[in-house]
Amino acid sequence: MLLTDRKGFLKKLYRYLVDSVEGWTTGMADLICVNSNFTKGIVAQTLPHLKINKLHVLYPTLNTKFFDDAPSVGLYEVPSIAKYLFVSINRYERKKNIKLAIDAFAELKGLLSTDEYRQCYLVIAGGFDKLNEENLLHHRELKEYAVDAAISTKQILFLRSPSDNVKIELLRRATAVLYTPSNEHFGIVPVEAMYVKSCVIAVNSGGPNESIEDGVTGFLVRPEANAFADKMAQLVRGQVDGSRMGEEGRKRVQSLFTFDHFASQLETLSHLLLQN
C-alpha cells in the first residue's frame, strides 16, 4: 500500500475507486489478520471506513526446524582474515536501500584503526533474477557504488541468489546483519538472524520496530550511514556484547515467531470469532 503510485489525477481517481471497492469487500470479513502493528496502522489509514476492531496482528512464523537442520557450509569466497562479517540480505531492488549498507561500511573505516578495519568484511546477498531488469541494473549499480565509496574489492562480496544453506551460514557467522529497508510491513530477515543468534542493526521504522528489541536483541537506528557505522564499530571493539544480544534474539524468536506461538494466537482469534 505504501508503494502504490498515486501521482496524477487519473491514477488518484483509479486508486480511489479501487480502494473504495477494496475497503467495502474487506469490510465484509468478520476478522482480518495483519502481519504487524505497522501494517495495521497502514490498513486503517488506507481503508478508513474499516472497523479497527476487526484488525488483529498475527506475526509471521519462522520454520525453526529448517534452520536447525541446515548443515554448516564453507564460505570460500570470504577471506580467512575476515574476523568481523557484516551481512546484508535483500532482493536486488532499489527500494531495499542496500546502498545504505555500503555507505555504513565505508563510514566504519573512519571509526576503527587500520588493523581493525582490515579485518572487516561486507557481504551483499540477495534474490536475483537475470530476467528482471531492475535486478540486473541495480546489481551493477551497487558494485560501481562500492568502488566510488573506496571500498576495496578484497573487503566486499556481492552474491546473487545464494542457496538457503549459504544464506543461513552467512547469518550464523555475521557479526551483525544490516537491515536497511524503511517502512517494511514486517521483514523476515531480522527474525531469521535473531534465531541463529546474530545481532541485527535495522532502520527504526516498520516491522523491525516490533521484531527487534532495541539494545537487547539488536539496534534500531536512523536510516543514516553514521548511525549504522557507530553500532558496527561498537561490535568490532567489544563495547557491546554481540553474543549476548544473539542469545536474547533467539529467545525472542522462540517466544514470538514460532509455529507453536502462531497456532496459539490463531486459536485464540478463532475462539474470539466464534464468541462474536
Backbone torsions as a table, in degrees:
resi	resn	phi	psi	omega
1	MET	NA	-39.8	179.1
2	LEU	-65.8	-28.9	-173.0
3	LEU	-91.7	-1.8	-179.4
4	THR	-69.6	129.4	-179.9
5	ASP	-76.9	119.2	-178.4
6	ARG	-117.4	16.6	-178.5
7	LYS	-78.4	144.8	178.5
8	GLY	91.0	146.2	-175.1
9	PHE	-62.4	-47.1	-177.6
10	LEU	-63.5	-40.0	179.1
11	LYS	-67.3	-38.7	178.1
12	LYS	-64.1	-41.7	179.0
13	LEU	-64.3	-44.4	178.9
14	TYR	-60.0	-47.0	-178.9
15	ARG	-65.3	-35.5	178.9
16	TYR	-62.0	-45.6	-179.6
17	LEU	-65.9	-45.5	-179.4
18	VAL	-64.2	-44.6	179.8
19	ASP	-62.2	-37.0	-179.9
20	SER	-65.2	-46.6	178.8
21	VAL	-64.5	-42.7	-179.6
22	GLU	-62.7	-41.3	179.4
23	GLY	-64.6	-39.7	-180.0
24	TRP	-66.5	-48.6	-178.3
25	THR	-68.6	-39.7	178.7
26	THR	-64.3	-36.5	-179.4
27	GLY	-65.7	-15.3	178.5
28	MET	-74.2	-17.2	179.1
29	ALA	-70.7	146.8	178.0
30	ASP	-78.8	-29.2	-178.2
31	LEU	-151.5	137.6	-177.7
32	ILE	-125.5	126.6	178.5
33	CYS	-100.0	135.2	175.8
34	VAL	-124.6	159.9	-170.5
35	ASN	-88.7	-0.4	176.8
36	SER	-168.5	164.4	174.1
37	ASN	-66.2	-31.4	176.4
38	PHE	-61.5	-46.9	177.9
39	THR	-63.2	-38.4	178.3
40	LYS	-57.4	-43.5	178.7
41	GLY	-65.2	-39.5	179.3
42	ILE	-66.1	-42.5	178.7
43	VAL	-62.8	-44.7	179.8
44	ALA	-63.1	-36.2	179.8
45	GLN	-72.8	-39.9	-177.1
46	THR	-77.7	-34.9	-179.7
47	LEU	-118.6	72.9	-171.6
48	PRO	-63.1	-21.1	-178.6
49	HIS	-85.9	-3.8	179.1
50	LEU	-75.5	133.8	179.2
51	LYS	-69.0	121.6	-174.4
52	ILE	-63.1	-27.1	-178.3
53	ASN	-73.5	-6.1	174.9
54	LYS	-84.2	-16.4	-175.7
55	LEU	-89.8	128.1	179.5
56	HIS	-134.4	139.2	-179.7
57	VAL	-84.1	126.9	175.0
58	LEU	-131.6	99.9	-174.4
59	TYR	-64.5	141.6	174.2
60	PRO	-58.8	156.5	-177.4
61	THR	-110.2	159.3	179.1
62	LEU	-113.2	133.9	176.4
63	ASN	-78.2	84.5	-174.1
64	THR	-64.4	-31.3	179.6
65	LYS	-63.5	-37.7	178.6
66	PHE	-60.2	-41.4	178.8
67	PHE	-70.7	-39.8	179.5
68	ASP	-62.7	-36.7	-175.3
69	ASP	-86.7	-9.8	-177.7
70	ALA	-66.8	125.3	-178.7
71	PRO	-72.6	153.9	174.1
72	SER	-73.2	134.1	-179.5
73	VAL	-126.7	159.6	179.6
74	GLY	-79.6	139.3	173.6
75	LEU	-104.3	76.6	-168.8
76	TYR	-69.6	-20.2	-179.9
77	GLU	-84.3	-10.8	176.9
78	VAL	-90.5	122.6	-176.6
79	PRO	-65.2	151.1	-177.8
80	SER	-64.8	-22.8	-179.1
81	ILE	-72.4	-15.0	-175.7
82	ALA	-72.2	96.8	-179.9
83	LYS	-86.4	-32.1	-177.5
84	TYR	-117.4	109.0	-174.4
85	LEU	-106.2	120.8	176.3
86	PHE	-109.0	132.4	-170.8
87	VAL	-127.0	133.3	172.5
88	SER	-119.4	123.4	178.3
89	ILE	-122.9	112.2	179.6
90	ASN	-157.7	160.9	171.1
91	ARG	-66.0	151.6	178.7
92	TYR	-77.0	74.9	179.4
93	GLU	-132.2	143.9	-175.7
94	ARG	-63.2	-33.5	-177.7
95	LYS	-65.5	-15.0	179.5
96	LYS	-80.6	-7.6	174.1
97	ASN	55.0	43.8	-178.6
98	ILE	-65.6	-24.5	177.8
99	LYS	-57.7	-28.5	179.2
100	LEU	-62.1	-38.2	178.2
101	ALA	-65.0	-39.8	178.5
102	ILE	-67.1	-44.1	178.2
103	ASP	-61.1	-41.4	-179.3
104	ALA	-64.5	-40.7	179.7
105	PHE	-66.6	-37.1	176.6
106	ALA	-67.2	-40.2	179.2
107	GLU	-65.4	-32.0	-178.5
108	LEU	-59.2	-31.3	-177.5
109	LYS	-56.8	-37.6	-178.6
110	GLY	-77.4	-8.3	-178.1
111	LEU	-103.0	-7.8	-176.7
112	LEU	-122.2	163.8	172.4
113	SER	-72.0	164.5	179.3
114	THR	-57.7	-42.1	-178.4
115	ASP	-68.2	-39.8	178.9
116	GLU	-63.7	-46.4	-176.8
117	TYR	-67.7	-32.8	179.9
118	ARG	-61.2	-25.5	-178.8
119	GLN	-92.7	4.6	179.2
120	CYS	-95.0	148.9	-176.9
121	TYR	-147.1	140.5	-178.9
122	LEU	-117.3	128.9	174.9
123	VAL	-115.3	122.8	173.6
124	ILE	-103.7	111.9	-178.3
125	ALA	-125.9	144.9	179.5
126	GLY	-175.1	166.9	177.3
127	GLY	-63.4	135.1	-175.7
128	PHE	-142.2	125.6	176.5
129	ASP	-118.4	115.4	-176.1
130	LYS	-65.4	-13.7	176.9
131	LEU	-91.2	-6.0	179.6
132	ASN	-94.2	115.9	-174.5
133	GLU	-61.9	-40.2	-179.9
134	GLU	-63.9	-41.4	177.5
135	ASN	-58.3	-46.5	-179.6
136	LEU	-61.3	-50.4	-176.7
137	LEU	-67.6	-42.6	-174.9
138	HIS	-70.8	-36.0	175.7
139	HIS	-58.2	-44.8	179.2
140	ARG	-66.4	-41.9	179.0
141	GLU	-59.1	-43.4	-177.5
142	LEU	-66.3	-39.4	178.6
143	LYS	-64.6	-41.2	177.6
144	GLU	-68.2	-37.1	-179.8
145	TYR	-63.6	-39.5	178.7
146	ALA	-64.5	-38.1	176.9
147	VAL	-64.2	-45.2	179.3
148	ASP	-63.6	-28.9	179.2
149	ALA	-82.4	4.1	177.3
150	ALA	63.2	34.2	174.6
151	ILE	-91.4	125.1	-178.8
152	SER	-62.1	140.5	176.8
153	THR	-63.9	-14.9	177.5
154	LYS	-81.5	-4.7	-177.0
155	GLN	-122.6	8.7	-180.0
156	ILE	-143.5	143.8	-179.3
157	LEU	-136.8	133.0	175.8
158	PHE	-107.8	119.6	178.9
159	LEU	-112.3	134.0	179.4
160	ARG	-107.8	122.4	179.4
161	SER	45.3	60.7	178.0
162	PRO	-64.7	155.0	177.6
163	SER	-65.1	161.9	178.9
164	ASP	-57.9	-40.7	-178.4
165	ASN	-65.7	-39.4	177.6
166	VAL	-67.3	-42.9	179.0
167	LYS	-59.1	-46.0	-179.7
168	ILE	-65.8	-38.2	178.5
169	GLU	-64.7	-38.8	176.3
170	LEU	-61.0	-44.4	179.2
171	LEU	-63.6	-40.7	-179.3
172	ARG	-63.5	-41.0	-173.5
173	ARG	-87.1	-8.4	-173.9
174	ALA	-65.5	133.0	167.7
175	THR	-65.7	-39.0	173.5
176	ALA	-157.4	145.7	172.8
177	VAL	-97.8	127.0	-178.4
178	LEU	-96.8	113.7	-178.3
179	TYR	-110.5	107.7	-165.3
180	THR	-102.1	-13.8	-179.0
181	PRO	-66.8	149.4	174.0
182	SER	-104.6	149.4	175.1
183	ASN	56.9	38.1	172.9
184	GLU	-72.8	136.0	-177.8
185	HIS	-63.9	-35.7	172.0
186	PHE	-140.8	-72.6	-179.3
187	GLY	92.0	101.3	-175.0
188	ILE	-83.6	-23.8	-176.1
189	VAL	-57.8	-45.7	177.5
190	PRO	-58.1	-36.4	179.2
191	VAL	-67.6	-42.7	177.4
192	GLU	-61.0	-43.2	-179.5
193	ALA	-63.8	-44.2	-179.6
194	MET	-63.9	-36.5	-178.4
195	TYR	-64.2	-34.7	179.4
196	VAL	-92.2	17.5	171.7
197	LYS	70.0	36.8	174.6
198	SER	-108.4	144.2	176.4
199	CYS	-71.7	145.8	179.3
200	VAL	-120.9	134.8	171.0
201	ILE	-114.8	117.0	-173.4
202	ALA	-133.2	159.0	175.0
203	VAL	-67.3	138.4	-174.2
204	ASN	-83.7	59.0	175.2
205	SER	-150.0	160.3	175.7
206	GLY	67.9	-152.5	-176.0
207	GLY	-56.5	-39.2	179.4
208	PRO	-56.2	-25.4	176.0
209	ASN	-62.2	-22.1	-179.1
210	GLU	-100.7	-34.2	-177.4
211	SER	-80.8	-32.7	-177.2
212	ILE	-100.3	134.1	173.3
213	GLU	-96.9	107.9	-172.4
214	ASP	-58.0	128.9	179.2
215	GLY	80.4	-4.9	-179.0
216	VAL	-116.4	-52.7	178.8
217	THR	-107.8	-3.5	-178.7
218	GLY	167.8	-159.4	-177.7
219	PHE	-131.8	138.1	172.9
220	LEU	-109.0	120.0	-172.8
221	VAL	-133.4	168.4	175.9
222	ARG	-64.0	153.4	178.9
223	PRO	-77.3	58.5	-177.8
224	GLU	-132.5	143.9	-175.8
225	ALA	-58.4	-42.7	-176.6
226	ASN	-67.6	-30.5	178.4
227	ALA	-68.6	-42.1	176.3
228	PHE	-66.2	-47.8	-176.0
229	ALA	-60.6	-36.3	180.0
230	ASP	-60.4	-44.4	179.4
231	LYS	-71.0	-36.1	177.2
232	MET	-61.6	-43.3	179.7
233	ALA	-64.4	-39.4	178.5
234	GLN	-61.6	-37.6	178.5
235	LEU	-69.1	-42.8	179.6
236	VAL	-61.6	-42.3	-175.8
237	ARG	-85.6	0.6	177.8
238	GLY	72.0	20.4	179.5
239	GLN	-76.8	-18.4	171.2
240	VAL	-129.1	152.4	-176.1
241	ASP	-91.6	93.7	-179.5
242	GLY	-63.7	-34.1	179.4
243	SER	-65.2	-42.4	178.6
244	ARG	-63.8	-41.6	178.1
245	MET	-60.8	-39.5	178.0
246	GLY	-61.6	-43.0	178.3
247	GLU	-62.2	-43.3	179.6
248	GLU	-66.8	-35.3	178.6
249	GLY	-63.0	-43.4	179.0
250	ARG	-62.3	-42.2	178.5
251	LYS	-60.7	-39.8	-178.5
252	ARG	-65.3	-42.6	178.4
253	VAL	-63.8	-42.7	-179.1
254	GLN	-64.7	-25.6	-178.4
255	SER	-91.9	-22.1	-172.8
256	LEU	-122.8	-24.2	-167.8
257	PHE	-127.3	26.7	178.1
258	THR	-97.9	166.7	177.6
259	PHE	-58.9	-41.1	-177.9
260	ASP	-61.9	-44.0	179.5
261	HIS	-66.1	-41.4	178.7
262	PHE	-59.7	-46.9	-179.3
263	ALA	-62.6	-40.3	179.5
264	SER	-63.9	-44.6	179.2
265	GLN	-65.1	-40.7	180.0
266	LEU	-65.3	-38.7	177.7
267	GLU	-64.2	-41.2	177.9
268	THR	-60.9	-43.8	179.4
269	LEU	-66.2	-36.1	178.7
270	SER	-64.1	-42.9	177.5
271	HIS	-63.8	-39.7	178.7
272	LEU	-61.8	-41.4	-179.8
273	LEU	-64.2	-41.8	-179.9
274	LEU	-67.9	-36.7	179.8
275	GLN	-65.9	-32.5	-177.7
276	ASN	-86.4	NA	NA
